[in-house]
Amino acid sequence: MGWSWRIGRIAGINLYVHFTFLLLLAWIGFEHYQAHGDVLEAAAGVLFVVTLFAIVVLHELGHALAARRYGIPTRDITLLPIGGVARLERMPDDPWQEFVVALAGPAVNVVLAVGIFGILTLGEGLAPLHHLLRAGGHFLSQLFWINVTLAVFNLLPAFPMDGGRVLRALLAMRLNYVRATQIAASVGQGLAIFFGFLGVLGLLGFPLNPLLLFIALFVWMGAEQEARMVEMRAALNGVPVQNAMITNFQALQPGDPLSTAVDYFVAGYHHDFPVVDGGRLVGMLSRSELTQALERHGPHAPVGSFMLTEFAVAEPREMLSAVVPRLSSRGGAIPVMDEGRLVGLLDAENLGQVLMLSAARQGPSPKPAAPQPAWSASPFSAHRRPQT
């Protein structure tokens, strides 16, 4: 994800922080200092937010490690002001696996809450819930209620939160996967409407609640995105990558100047370029990296200094339905490799053309079903397909 910096590696998974998260910490520190006029209070406020997001990271690790058990790696976890984003290489195909992976995150919060509650019962006891909202409240009690809140909220049956994934997995054990997604999406969008209604009108006389409006929009958009992704996968099922890949492409070498990529780009080849050294694929130069490098270093800088060295790949005989998550997480073209040889590129534009031609062959389609939702995320945590 752009504008993110790697701050560490946990269980073999890179951990990134987005610059907007740092802005959040600065804002929290400033607000606490303004309210109390004390640097220590400001530091305490920042420390509390850091602790909250450490819990979010553990939540995401729960999903990542459960997915790893089924052979699904996680590319990275990124901290944002709205929570954490774990990018899985792909979503589980088996409903039971999706059920386990979706529950793993909230399970971490439950275990943490039980452990903290055990510690509290040996000491001062659990402080009331309203202490969670008051600066200076009992720290362990605040952590307990945060974990309870995260577990309960993420288990709401609405995409893209964990509960939506759990509901879809349970339905998919008996129904077609697309139909299960449609039903789970409809439930989630119903909740989005409910949250929006409460946010606009208030509940029992409470004033307008912008947070509920944000949650409503978040859930609705997550549902739309998941529905479209599942419909796309269904349309591409049985279509191999070799039927959609670009075979007329231009490759760069690490020593080529950026101007060479610009010439190919202007000539209308494609937006992302494979970088080959001695016949071996060593990197990818995306349009965003090319643009940034040109602005900062000019057209004569070497391609090898700005190419991506970590990227997803596909094989020509793979089904497009399996590669779509990789393509969406990459955000650009991915190289197609056949026994170590670069044979093509696959990008969203070609994928769209395949979908358009497929729809044209089938003729007019029946009235589409109601919009449908997607996998787990909340204002606190999110999971993307590679992204889920």
C-alpha beads as a LAMMPS data file, in Angstrom:
LAMMPS data file: protein, C-alpha beads

388 atoms
387 bonds

1 atom types
1 bond types

-500.0 500.0 xlo xhi
-500.0 500.0 ylo yhi
-500.0 500.0 zlo zhi

Masses

1 110.0

Atoms # bond

1 1 1 0.000 0.000 0.000
2 1 1 1.390 3.428 -0.970
3 1 1 2.653 5.871 1.660
4 1 1 3.318 3.050 4.105
5 1 1 6.542 2.207 5.919
6 1 1 7.655 -1.173 7.150
7 1 1 8.124 -1.144 10.934
8 1 1 8.782 -4.814 11.587
9 1 1 8.048 -8.442 10.829
10 1 1 5.863 -10.737 12.938
11 1 1 5.572 -14.494 12.331
12 1 1 7.143 -13.974 8.913
13 1 1 4.581 -11.279 7.955
14 1 1 5.687 -7.737 7.170
15 1 1 4.036 -5.069 9.330
16 1 1 3.529 -1.631 7.778
17 1 1 2.205 1.650 9.131
18 1 1 0.438 4.145 6.869
19 1 1 1.438 7.786 7.279
20 1 1 -2.160 8.697 8.189
21 1 1 -1.817 6.510 11.294
22 1 1 1.086 8.700 12.403
23 1 1 -1.148 11.735 11.863
24 1 1 -3.721 10.090 14.127
25 1 1 -1.135 9.657 16.892
26 1 1 -0.087 13.289 16.544
27 1 1 -3.724 14.431 16.730
28 1 1 -4.400 12.288 19.819
29 1 1 -1.328 13.656 21.564
30 1 1 -2.311 17.243 20.705
31 1 1 -5.914 16.745 21.913
32 1 1 -4.750 15.309 25.240
33 1 1 -2.258 18.124 25.702
34 1 1 -4.914 20.729 24.913
35 1 1 -7.305 19.161 27.413
36 1 1 -4.837 18.711 30.293
37 1 1 -1.860 20.950 29.516
38 1 1 0.432 18.094 30.495
39 1 1 2.993 16.359 28.301
40 1 1 2.674 13.164 30.353
41 1 1 -1.103 13.100 29.722
42 1 1 -0.466 13.547 26.010
43 1 1 2.060 10.690 26.058
44 1 1 -0.440 8.507 27.956
45 1 1 -3.079 9.167 25.301
46 1 1 -0.689 8.203 22.504
47 1 1 0.415 5.088 24.415
48 1 1 -3.194 3.998 24.826
49 1 1 -3.860 4.301 21.077
50 1 1 -0.652 2.366 20.309
51 1 1 -1.814 -0.363 22.709
52 1 1 -5.217 -0.437 21.011
53 1 1 -3.609 -0.952 17.630
54 1 1 -1.286 -3.614 19.025
55 1 1 -4.478 -5.510 19.877
56 1 1 -5.698 -4.935 16.315
57 1 1 -2.427 -6.424 15.001
58 1 1 -2.952 -9.506 17.173
59 1 1 -6.492 -9.768 15.787
60 1 1 -5.134 -9.693 12.247
61 1 1 -2.438 -12.217 13.126
62 1 1 -5.196 -14.546 14.268
63 1 1 -6.639 -14.486 10.747
64 1 1 -3.202 -14.735 9.135
65 1 1 -2.020 -17.729 11.166
66 1 1 -5.325 -19.550 10.687
67 1 1 -5.043 -18.966 6.933
68 1 1 -1.453 -20.209 6.991
69 1 1 -2.707 -23.479 8.456
70 1 1 -4.572 -24.027 5.180
71 1 1 -1.603 -23.062 3.025
72 1 1 -2.715 -19.465 2.439
73 1 1 0.104 -16.957 3.086
74 1 1 -0.449 -13.365 4.186
75 1 1 1.468 -10.732 2.242
76 1 1 1.454 -8.052 4.919
77 1 1 -0.490 -6.206 7.618
78 1 1 -0.893 -2.420 7.396
79 1 1 -2.023 -0.121 10.211
80 1 1 -4.461 2.625 9.202
81 1 1 -6.446 5.103 11.312
82 1 1 -9.522 2.879 10.871
83 1 1 -7.683 -0.272 11.975
84 1 1 -5.607 -3.026 10.424
85 1 1 -5.602 -4.468 6.919
86 1 1 -4.301 -8.021 6.431
87 1 1 -3.720 -8.960 2.782
88 1 1 -4.139 -12.683 2.216
89 1 1 -2.770 -14.186 -0.988
90 1 1 -6.203 -15.669 -1.628
91 1 1 -9.460 -16.421 0.120
92 1 1 -10.212 -19.968 1.314
93 1 1 -12.249 -21.925 -1.213
94 1 1 -13.649 -24.345 1.360
95 1 1 -16.515 -22.911 3.497
96 1 1 -15.191 -24.610 6.643
97 1 1 -11.767 -23.019 6.129
98 1 1 -13.342 -19.596 5.638
99 1 1 -15.373 -20.165 8.806
100 1 1 -12.222 -20.958 10.826
101 1 1 -10.178 -18.084 9.376
102 1 1 -12.994 -15.584 9.955
103 1 1 -13.461 -16.641 13.586
104 1 1 -9.739 -16.653 14.359
105 1 1 -9.524 -12.855 14.680
106 1 1 -12.382 -12.397 17.191
107 1 1 -11.132 -15.520 19.011
108 1 1 -7.890 -13.666 19.758
109 1 1 -9.887 -10.820 21.331
110 1 1 -11.910 -13.295 23.401
111 1 1 -8.744 -14.989 24.688
112 1 1 -7.208 -11.606 25.562
113 1 1 -10.406 -10.503 27.328
114 1 1 -10.557 -13.710 29.378
115 1 1 -6.888 -13.397 30.343
116 1 1 -7.259 -9.749 31.386
117 1 1 -10.449 -10.545 33.312
118 1 1 -8.564 -13.267 35.188
119 1 1 -5.859 -10.786 36.156
120 1 1 -8.446 -8.223 37.272
121 1 1 -10.296 -10.714 39.492
122 1 1 -7.043 -11.272 41.388
123 1 1 -6.648 -7.547 41.942
124 1 1 -8.972 -4.550 41.958
125 1 1 -11.745 -6.116 39.902
126 1 1 -13.287 -4.956 36.645
127 1 1 -14.028 -1.225 36.300
128 1 1 -17.348 -0.133 34.679
129 1 1 -17.660 0.206 30.921
130 1 1 -17.801 4.014 31.047
131 1 1 -14.138 4.006 32.141
132 1 1 -13.311 3.027 28.578
133 1 1 -14.356 6.493 27.466
134 1 1 -12.614 8.401 30.247
135 1 1 -8.948 9.306 30.088
136 1 1 -7.168 8.075 33.177
137 1 1 -9.529 5.145 33.706
138 1 1 -8.222 1.789 34.859
139 1 1 -5.900 0.675 32.063
140 1 1 -6.512 -3.093 32.261
141 1 1 -10.269 -2.573 32.485
142 1 1 -10.101 -0.401 29.388
143 1 1 -8.193 -3.137 27.559
144 1 1 -10.794 -5.700 28.651
145 1 1 -13.697 -3.662 27.266
146 1 1 -11.795 -2.882 24.071
147 1 1 -11.325 -6.594 23.378
148 1 1 -14.969 -7.326 24.142
149 1 1 -16.055 -4.505 21.829
150 1 1 -13.769 -5.661 19.026
151 1 1 -14.993 -9.250 19.294
152 1 1 -18.687 -8.324 19.361
153 1 1 -18.506 -5.680 16.652
154 1 1 -16.481 -7.831 14.246
155 1 1 -18.969 -10.677 14.654
156 1 1 -21.897 -8.594 13.384
157 1 1 -23.241 -10.519 10.350
158 1 1 -22.278 -7.819 7.861
159 1 1 -19.615 -7.742 5.191
160 1 1 -16.804 -6.892 5.231
161 1 1 -16.595 -7.770 8.932
162 1 1 -15.778 -11.245 10.242
163 1 1 -19.404 -11.993 11.054
164 1 1 -20.356 -11.565 7.397
165 1 1 -17.711 -14.118 6.450
166 1 1 -18.931 -16.498 9.111
167 1 1 -22.537 -16.184 7.890
168 1 1 -21.510 -16.725 4.249
169 1 1 -19.408 -19.767 5.201
170 1 1 -22.327 -21.349 7.093
171 1 1 -24.702 -20.704 4.192
172 1 1 -22.161 -22.004 1.657
173 1 1 -22.087 -25.354 3.457
174 1 1 -25.595 -25.895 2.120
175 1 1 -26.028 -23.433 -0.763
176 1 1 -24.204 -22.369 -3.911
177 1 1 -21.332 -20.007 -3.020
178 1 1 -22.712 -17.123 -5.101
179 1 1 -26.179 -17.521 -3.583
180 1 1 -24.684 -17.705 -0.084
181 1 1 -22.825 -14.454 -0.776
182 1 1 -26.014 -12.791 -2.024
183 1 1 -27.904 -13.686 1.137
184 1 1 -25.072 -12.665 3.465
185 1 1 -24.706 -9.417 1.525
186 1 1 -28.382 -8.613 1.823
187 1 1 -28.217 -9.153 5.581
188 1 1 -25.185 -6.876 5.799
189 1 1 -26.786 -4.135 3.741
190 1 1 -29.869 -4.352 5.933
191 1 1 -27.630 -3.662 8.923
192 1 1 -25.990 -0.797 7.023
193 1 1 -29.415 0.795 6.497
194 1 1 -30.194 0.320 10.200
195 1 1 -26.908 1.949 11.249
196 1 1 -27.536 4.806 8.841
197 1 1 -31.044 5.302 10.213
198 1 1 -29.728 5.489 13.774
199 1 1 -26.954 7.828 12.686
200 1 1 -29.340 10.277 11.007
201 1 1 -32.298 10.230 13.382
202 1 1 -30.552 9.226 16.599
203 1 1 -31.861 6.648 19.036
204 1 1 -34.189 7.620 21.895
205 1 1 -33.372 11.286 21.568
206 1 1 -29.618 11.032 21.117
207 1 1 -28.139 13.541 18.615
208 1 1 -26.772 12.876 15.148
209 1 1 -24.024 10.243 15.285
210 1 1 -21.404 10.640 12.515
211 1 1 -19.647 7.402 13.590
212 1 1 -22.765 5.335 12.844
213 1 1 -23.052 7.030 9.447
214 1 1 -19.423 6.141 8.728
215 1 1 -20.010 2.523 9.774
216 1 1 -23.134 2.338 7.604
217 1 1 -21.226 3.587 4.550
218 1 1 -18.299 1.282 5.322
219 1 1 -20.531 -1.804 5.571
220 1 1 -22.541 -0.920 2.455
221 1 1 -19.435 -0.387 0.323
222 1 1 -17.849 -3.569 1.654
223 1 1 -20.962 -5.505 0.652
224 1 1 -20.914 -4.055 -2.855
225 1 1 -17.230 -4.855 -3.318
226 1 1 -17.566 -8.452 -2.124
227 1 1 -20.613 -9.061 -4.294
228 1 1 -18.862 -7.829 -7.412
229 1 1 -15.774 -9.877 -6.635
230 1 1 -17.786 -13.089 -6.213
231 1 1 -19.794 -12.421 -9.386
232 1 1 -16.558 -11.823 -11.289
233 1 1 -15.025 -15.048 -10.005
234 1 1 -18.147 -16.965 -11.022
235 1 1 -18.040 -15.464 -14.531
236 1 1 -14.336 -16.313 -14.890
237 1 1 -14.599 -19.839 -13.537
238 1 1 -13.180 -22.294 -16.076
239 1 1 -11.376 -19.620 -18.126
240 1 1 -7.559 -20.103 -18.125
241 1 1 -5.130 -17.215 -17.750
242 1 1 -3.648 -17.890 -21.199
243 1 1 -6.983 -16.869 -22.758
244 1 1 -6.758 -13.379 -21.263
245 1 1 -3.052 -12.569 -20.934
246 1 1 -1.171 -10.005 -23.021
247 1 1 1.368 -11.743 -25.245
248 1 1 2.530 -8.659 -27.169
249 1 1 4.417 -6.873 -24.387
250 1 1 7.668 -5.019 -23.881
251 1 1 10.188 -5.973 -21.176
252 1 1 12.794 -3.691 -19.630
253 1 1 16.274 -4.390 -18.298
254 1 1 17.525 -3.111 -14.917
255 1 1 20.046 -0.811 -16.598
256 1 1 17.537 0.795 -18.977
257 1 1 16.751 4.465 -18.307
258 1 1 13.247 5.373 -17.212
259 1 1 12.817 7.169 -20.533
260 1 1 12.643 3.751 -22.241
261 1 1 9.604 2.847 -20.154
262 1 1 8.090 6.241 -21.004
263 1 1 8.566 5.559 -24.727
264 1 1 6.810 2.184 -24.424
265 1 1 4.054 3.740 -22.344
266 1 1 3.420 6.515 -24.880
267 1 1 3.469 3.942 -27.711
268 1 1 0.457 2.335 -26.034
269 1 1 1.867 -1.013 -24.964
270 1 1 0.773 -1.293 -21.318
271 1 1 1.040 0.475 -17.958
272 1 1 3.258 -1.967 -16.050
273 1 1 6.509 -3.430 -17.339
274 1 1 8.361 -6.645 -16.473
275 1 1 12.073 -6.206 -15.804
276 1 1 14.262 -9.024 -17.158
277 1 1 17.953 -9.660 -16.552
278 1 1 19.617 -12.364 -18.633
279 1 1 16.270 -13.898 -19.524
280 1 1 15.211 -14.061 -15.857
281 1 1 12.346 -11.999 -14.449
282 1 1 13.780 -9.865 -11.629
283 1 1 11.151 -7.180 -11.076
284 1 1 8.109 -5.181 -12.147
285 1 1 7.964 -1.457 -12.836
286 1 1 4.459 -0.166 -12.222
287 1 1 2.986 3.071 -13.489
288 1 1 2.975 4.590 -9.993
289 1 1 6.659 3.758 -9.400
290 1 1 7.520 5.097 -12.852
291 1 1 5.690 8.379 -12.230
292 1 1 7.245 8.942 -8.817
293 1 1 10.734 8.082 -10.060
294 1 1 10.440 10.487 -12.987
295 1 1 9.343 13.326 -10.702
296 1 1 12.175 12.775 -8.233
297 1 1 15.074 11.515 -10.338
298 1 1 14.376 12.340 -13.977
299 1 1 14.245 10.209 -17.148
300 1 1 17.873 9.030 -17.060
301 1 1 17.658 7.129 -13.739
302 1 1 17.967 3.327 -14.104
303 1 1 14.872 1.138 -13.998
304 1 1 16.511 -1.298 -11.564
305 1 1 16.542 1.299 -8.785
306 1 1 12.749 1.626 -8.731
307 1 1 11.353 -1.748 -9.795
308 1 1 9.342 -3.891 -7.403
309 1 1 11.148 -7.059 -6.406
310 1 1 8.181 -8.635 -4.580
311 1 1 5.190 -9.351 -6.795
312 1 1 2.543 -11.963 -7.486
313 1 1 2.787 -14.233 -10.538
314 1 1 0.376 -16.475 -12.427
315 1 1 0.671 -19.539 -14.648
316 1 1 -0.989 -19.761 -18.090
317 1 1 -3.092 -22.816 -17.191
318 1 1 -4.398 -21.399 -13.925
319 1 1 -8.061 -20.412 -13.858
320 1 1 -8.746 -16.683 -13.895
321 1 1 -11.136 -17.090 -10.974
322 1 1 -8.156 -18.117 -8.810
323 1 1 -5.917 -15.308 -10.052
324 1 1 -8.386 -12.411 -9.631
325 1 1 -7.603 -11.952 -5.890
326 1 1 -3.902 -11.748 -6.715
327 1 1 -4.571 -9.190 -9.428
328 1 1 -6.782 -7.010 -7.244
329 1 1 -4.252 -6.977 -4.397
330 1 1 -1.405 -6.133 -6.747
331 1 1 -3.242 -3.135 -8.193
332 1 1 -1.511 -3.508 -11.590
333 1 1 -0.378 -6.131 -14.080
334 1 1 1.060 -9.440 -12.901
335 1 1 3.537 -11.502 -14.960
336 1 1 2.528 -14.905 -16.332
337 1 1 5.302 -17.509 -15.997
338 1 1 5.533 -20.898 -17.704
339 1 1 8.334 -23.119 -16.337
340 1 1 10.418 -20.085 -15.420
341 1 1 9.817 -18.245 -18.707
342 1 1 7.913 -14.965 -18.952
343 1 1 5.125 -15.598 -21.453
344 1 1 2.636 -12.819 -20.805
345 1 1 1.083 -10.170 -18.599
346 1 1 -2.358 -10.051 -17.028
347 1 1 -4.012 -6.768 -16.082
348 1 1 -7.440 -5.469 -15.098
349 1 1 -8.108 -4.058 -18.570
350 1 1 -7.722 -7.430 -20.271
351 1 1 -9.769 -9.040 -17.521
352 1 1 -12.562 -6.537 -18.174
353 1 1 -12.482 -7.357 -21.881
354 1 1 -12.811 -11.068 -21.126
355 1 1 -15.825 -10.362 -18.904
356 1 1 -17.407 -8.158 -21.590
357 1 1 -16.947 -10.787 -24.296
358 1 1 -18.258 -13.500 -21.998
359 1 1 -21.388 -11.451 -21.306
360 1 1 -21.847 -10.769 -25.035
361 1 1 -21.692 -14.497 -25.847
362 1 1 -24.313 -15.297 -23.223
363 1 1 -26.699 -12.649 -24.506
364 1 1 -29.033 -10.596 -22.297
365 1 1 -28.747 -11.702 -18.703
366 1 1 -31.650 -12.016 -16.271
367 1 1 -32.353 -9.192 -13.854
368 1 1 -29.408 -9.069 -11.445
369 1 1 -29.880 -10.022 -7.879
370 1 1 -29.828 -7.420 -5.137
371 1 1 -26.373 -6.014 -4.330
372 1 1 -24.291 -8.379 -2.286
373 1 1 -21.566 -7.938 0.409
374 1 1 -18.040 -9.148 1.227
375 1 1 -15.459 -10.547 3.781
376 1 1 -14.255 -9.267 7.127
377 1 1 -13.488 -5.740 8.147
378 1 1 -14.692 -3.115 10.565
379 1 1 -13.741 0.388 11.530
380 1 1 -11.171 -1.472 13.622
381 1 1 -9.942 -4.244 11.342
382 1 1 -10.138 -5.260 7.725
383 1 1 -9.137 -8.217 5.556
384 1 1 -8.470 -7.894 1.875
385 1 1 -8.140 -10.360 -0.871
386 1 1 -4.807 -9.952 -2.561
387 1 1 -5.766 -8.722 -1.345
388 1 1 -9.174 -10.446 1.496

Bonds

1 1 1 2
2 1 2 3
3 1 3 4
4 1 4 5
5 1 5 6
6 1 6 7
7 1 7 8
8 1 8 9
9 1 9 10
10 1 10 11
11 1 11 12
12 1 12 13
13 1 13 14
14 1 14 15
15 1 15 16
16 1 16 17
17 1 17 18
18 1 18 19
19 1 19 20
20 1 20 21
21 1 21 22
22 1 22 23
23 1 23 24
24 1 24 25
25 1 25 26
26 1 26 27
27 1 27 28
28 1 28 29
29 1 29 30
30 1 30 31
31 1 31 32
32 1 32 33
33 1 33 34
34 1 34 35
35 1 35 36
36 1 36 37
37 1 37 38
38 1 38 39
39 1 39 40
40 1 40 41
41 1 41 42
42 1 42 43
43 1 43 44
44 1 44 45
45 1 45 46
46 1 46 47
47 1 47 48
48 1 48 49
49 1 49 50
50 1 50 51
51 1 51 52
52 1 52 53
53 1 53 54
54 1 54 55
55 1 55 56
56 1 56 57
57 1 57 58
58 1 58 59
59 1 59 60
60 1 60 61
61 1 61 62
62 1 62 63
63 1 63 64
64 1 64 65
65 1 65 66
66 1 66 67
67 1 67 68
68 1 68 69
69 1 69 70
70 1 70 71
71 1 71 72
72 1 72 73
73 1 73 74
74 1 74 75
75 1 75 76
76 1 76 77
77 1 77 78
78 1 78 79
79 1 79 80
80 1 80 81
81 1 81 82
82 1 82 83
83 1 83 84
84 1 84 85
85 1 85 86
86 1 86 87
87 1 87 88
88 1 88 89
89 1 89 90
90 1 90 91
91 1 91 92
92 1 92 93
93 1 93 94
94 1 94 95
95 1 95 96
96 1 96 97
97 1 97 98
98 1 98 99
99 1 99 100
100 1 100 101
101 1 101 102
102 1 102 103
103 1 103 104
104 1 104 105
105 1 105 106
106 1 106 107
107 1 107 108
108 1 108 109
109 1 109 110
110 1 110 111
111 1 111 112
112 1 112 113
113 1 113 114
114 1 114 115
115 1 115 116
116 1 116 117
117 1 117 118
118 1 118 119
119 1 119 120
120 1 120 121
121 1 121 122
122 1 122 123
123 1 123 124
124 1 124 125
125 1 125 126
126 1 126 127
127 1 127 128
128 1 128 129
129 1 129 130
130 1 130 131
131 1 131 132
132 1 132 133
133 1 133 134
134 1 134 135
135 1 135 136
136 1 136 137
137 1 137 138
138 1 138 139
139 1 139 140
140 1 140 141
141 1 141 142
142 1 142 143
143 1 143 144
144 1 144 145
145 1 145 146
146 1 146 147
147 1 147 148
148 1 148 149
149 1 149 150
150 1 150 151
151 1 151 152
152 1 152 153
153 1 153 154
154 1 154 155
155 1 155 156
156 1 156 157
157 1 157 158
158 1 158 159
159 1 159 160
160 1 160 161
161 1 161 162
162 1 162 163
163 1 163 164
164 1 164 165
165 1 165 166
166 1 166 167
167 1 167 168
168 1 168 169
169 1 169 170
170 1 170 171
171 1 171 172
172 1 172 173
173 1 173 174
174 1 174 175
175 1 175 176
176 1 176 177
177 1 177 178
178 1 178 179
179 1 179 180
180 1 180 181
181 1 181 182
182 1 182 183
183 1 183 184
184 1 184 185
185 1 185 186
186 1 186 187
187 1 187 188
188 1 188 189
189 1 189 190
190 1 190 191
191 1 191 192
192 1 192 193
193 1 193 194
194 1 194 195
195 1 195 196
196 1 196 197
197 1 197 198
198 1 198 199
199 1 199 200
200 1 200 201
201 1 201 202
202 1 202 203
203 1 203 204
204 1 204 205
205 1 205 206
206 1 206 207
207 1 207 208
208 1 208 209
209 1 209 210
210 1 210 211
211 1 211 212
212 1 212 213
213 1 213 214
214 1 214 215
215 1 215 216
216 1 216 217
217 1 217 218
218 1 218 219
219 1 219 220
220 1 220 221
221 1 221 222
222 1 222 223
223 1 223 224
224 1 224 225
225 1 225 226
226 1 226 227
227 1 227 228
228 1 228 229
229 1 229 230
230 1 230 231
231 1 231 232
232 1 232 233
233 1 233 234
234 1 234 235
235 1 235 236
236 1 236 237
237 1 237 238
238 1 238 239
239 1 239 240
240 1 240 241
241 1 241 242
242 1 242 243
243 1 243 244
244 1 244 245
245 1 245 246
246 1 246 247
247 1 247 248
248 1 248 249
249 1 249 250
250 1 250 251
251 1 251 252
252 1 252 253
253 1 253 254
254 1 254 255
255 1 255 256
256 1 256 257
257 1 257 258
258 1 258 259
259 1 259 260
260 1 260 261
261 1 261 262
262 1 262 263
263 1 263 264
264 1 264 265
265 1 265 266
266 1 266 267
267 1 267 268
268 1 268 269
269 1 269 270
270 1 270 271
271 1 271 272
272 1 272 273
273 1 273 274
274 1 274 275
275 1 275 276
276 1 276 277
277 1 277 278
278 1 278 279
279 1 279 280
280 1 280 281
281 1 281 282
282 1 282 283
283 1 283 284
284 1 284 285
285 1 285 286
286 1 286 287
287 1 287 288
288 1 288 289
289 1 289 290
290 1 290 291
291 1 291 292
292 1 292 293
293 1 293 294
294 1 294 295
295 1 295 296
296 1 296 297
297 1 297 298
298 1 298 299
299 1 299 300
300 1 300 301
301 1 301 302
302 1 302 303
303 1 303 304
304 1 304 305
305 1 305 306
306 1 306 307
307 1 307 308
308 1 308 309
309 1 309 310
310 1 310 311
311 1 311 312
312 1 312 313
313 1 313 314
314 1 314 315
315 1 315 316
316 1 316 317
317 1 317 318
318 1 318 319
319 1 319 320
320 1 320 321
321 1 321 322
322 1 322 323
323 1 323 324
324 1 324 325
325 1 325 326
326 1 326 327
327 1 327 328
328 1 328 329
329 1 329 330
330 1 330 331
331 1 331 332
332 1 332 333
333 1 333 334
334 1 334 335
335 1 335 336
336 1 336 337
337 1 337 338
338 1 338 339
339 1 339 340
340 1 340 341
341 1 341 342
342 1 342 343
343 1 343 344
344 1 344 345
345 1 345 346
346 1 346 347
347 1 347 348
348 1 348 349
349 1 349 350
350 1 350 351
351 1 351 352
352 1 352 353
353 1 353 354
354 1 354 355
355 1 355 356
356 1 356 357
357 1 357 358
358 1 358 359
359 1 359 360
360 1 360 361
361 1 361 362
362 1 362 363
363 1 363 364
364 1 364 365
365 1 365 366
366 1 366 367
367 1 367 368
368 1 368 369
369 1 369 370
370 1 370 371
371 1 371 372
372 1 372 373
373 1 373 374
374 1 374 375
375 1 375 376
376 1 376 377
377 1 377 378
378 1 378 379
379 1 379 380
380 1 380 381
381 1 381 382
382 1 382 383
383 1 383 384
384 1 384 385
385 1 385 386
386 1 386 387
387 1 387 388
